[in-house]
């Protein structure tokens, strides 16, 4: 399989893990369509990707706006003619203790992290079925596996992605479509940069490798699963956390 004749749709690709996956794929020749919320970041990321000599187009959108998301998927298919990879990476946090969490805070995180991923898998999955090929990769989190105080909404949304991944793998596998999930631990992204120093030092003591991971390290695993190495892998959950859960 050549990456050069493939097209990827990636959400949240203007920063962090999503951007690293987009860059890794682009360096292999994959065309990139991506969705991110910040228009300025979308423009900058699109130009950076094009600078690698590949076809790229960004779409500025809040993916929790489901009706607009559907229109965007239609635009992507019209623009690129095909999709081969779907990476559901976009995510958000609105941390608060469970007993204090509002309905709006719950809905906002669930809609972005889980509901939008479900609909993208549904719409793009239909396209994959028509072609008899497709790779779906959902970016979950170790928060889904261990629970983190103050993240009831985030943990629930990421745990939901795991269940969604396993179900989709069984439903779509007979048609040649794989679906897997990654559960990154503490990775050097905007989300972890705001962790208070005292808590960060405590976390580092619990990580056998003694450091936070890099987005590029997650991206390399993602690309392996999207490529030939993932041909016979589906319905699996991969933890990449420096040994934190070991």
Long-range contacts (C-beta under 8 A, 24 or more apart in sequence): 1-227, 1-228, 1-231, 2-29, 3-28, 3-29, 3-30, 3-227, 4-28, 4-29, 4-30, 6-30, 6-31, 6-84, 6-85, 7-31, 7-32, 7-33, 7-80, 7-81, 7-82, 7-83, 7-84, 7-85, 8-32, 8-33, 8-83, 8-84, 8-85, 8-86, 8-87, 8-226, 9-33, 9-34, 9-35, 9-73, 9-76, 9-83, 9-85, 9-86, 9-87, 9-120, 9-124, 10-34, 10-35, 10-85, 10-87, 10-89, 11-35, 11-36, 11-63, 11-87, 11-88, 11-89, 11-90, 11-116, 11-117, 11-120, 12-36, 12-89, 12-90, 12-91, 13-45, 13-58, 13-87, 13-89, 14-38, 14-41, 14-42, 14-44, 14-45, 14-58, 15-41, 15-189, 15-190, 16-187, 16-189, 16-190, 16-191, 16-215, 17-89, 17-139, 17-184, 17-187, 17-189, 17-215, 17-218, 17-219, 18-87, 18-89, 18-90, 18-139, 19-45, 19-215, 20-214, 20-215, 20-216, 20-218, 20-219, 21-87, 21-89, 21-218, 21-219, 21-222, 21-223, 22-49, 23-48, 23-49, 23-52, 23-219, 24-216, 24-219, 24-220, 24-222, 24-223, 25-85, 25-223, 25-226, 26-52, 26-54, 26-56, 27-52, 28-223, 28-227, 29-54, 30-54, 30-85, 31-55, 31-56, 31-80, 32-56, 32-57, 33-57, 33-58, 33-59, 33-76, 33-79, 33-80, 33-83, 34-58, 34-59, 35-59, 35-60, 35-61, 35-63, 35-69, 35-72, 35-90, 36-60, 36-61, 36-90, 37-61, 37-62, 37-63, 37-90, 55-80, 62-112, 63-90, 63-112, 63-116, 63-120, 64-108, 64-111, 64-112, 64-115, 64-116, 66-115, 66-116, 66-119, 69-116, 69-119, 69-120, 70-119, 70-123, 73-120, 73-123, 73-124, 77-127, 82-127, 82-131, 83-124, 83-127, 83-128, 83-134, 84-131, 84-133, 84-134, 84-135, 85-134, 85-135, 85-136, 85-137, 85-226, 86-120, 86-121, 86-124, 86-128, 86-134, 86-135, 86-136, 86-137, 87-137, 87-139, 87-222, 87-226, 88-116, 88-117, 88-120, 88-121, 88-136, 88-137, 88-138, 88-139, 88-161, 89-139, 90-116, 91-139, 91-141, 91-154, 91-157, 91-158, 93-151, 93-154, 93-191, 94-153, 94-154, 95-150, 95-151, 95-154, 96-150, 97-149, 97-150, 97-152, 98-152, 101-152, 101-153, 105-153, 106-152, 106-153, 108-153, 109-153, 109-154, 109-157, 110-153, 110-156, 110-157, 110-160, 112-157, 113-154, 113-157, 113-158, 113-160, 113-161, 114-156, 114-157, 114-160, 114-161, 114-164, 117-161, 117-164, 118-164, 121-164, 121-168, 121-179, 125-168, 125-172, 125-177, 128-172, 128-175, 128-177, 129-172, 129-175, 129-177, 132-175, 132-176, 133-176, 133-177, 134-172, 134-176, 134-177, 134-178, 135-177, 135-178, 135-179, 135-225, 135-226, 135-230, 136-165, 136-168, 136-172, 136-177, 136-178, 136-179, 136-180, 137-179, 137-180, 137-181, 137-182, 137-222, 137-225, 137-226, 138-162, 138-164, 138-165, 138-179, 138-180, 138-181, 138-182, 139-181, 139-182, 139-184, 139-218, 140-165, 140-181, 140-182, 140-183, 140-237, 141-183, 141-184, 142-183, 142-184, 142-185, 142-239, 142-241, 142-244, 142-245, 144-183, 145-183, 145-239, 145-245, 146-245, 158-183, 162-237, 165-235, 165-237, 166-235, 166-237, 169-234, 169-235, 169-236, 170-235, 173-234, 173-235, 178-225, 178-230, 178-231, 178-233, 178-234, 179-234, 179-235, 180-225, 180-230, 180-233, 180-234, 180-235, 180-236, 180-237, 180-238, 181-236, 181-237, 181-238, 182-218, 182-221, 182-222, 182-225, 182-237, 182-238, 182-240, 183-237, 183-238, 183-239, 183-240, 183-241, 184-213, 184-218, 184-240, 184-241, 185-212, 185-213, 185-239, 185-240, 185-241, 185-242, 185-244, 185-245, 186-212, 186-213, 186-241, 186-242, 186-244, 187-212, 187-213, 187-214, 187-215, 187-217, 187-218, 188-212, 188-213, 188-214, 188-215, 189-215, 206-244, 207-241, 207-242, 207-243, 207-244, 208-242, 208-243, 208-244, 208-246, 209-242, 209-243, 210-242, 211-242, 212-242, 213-240, 213-241, 213-242
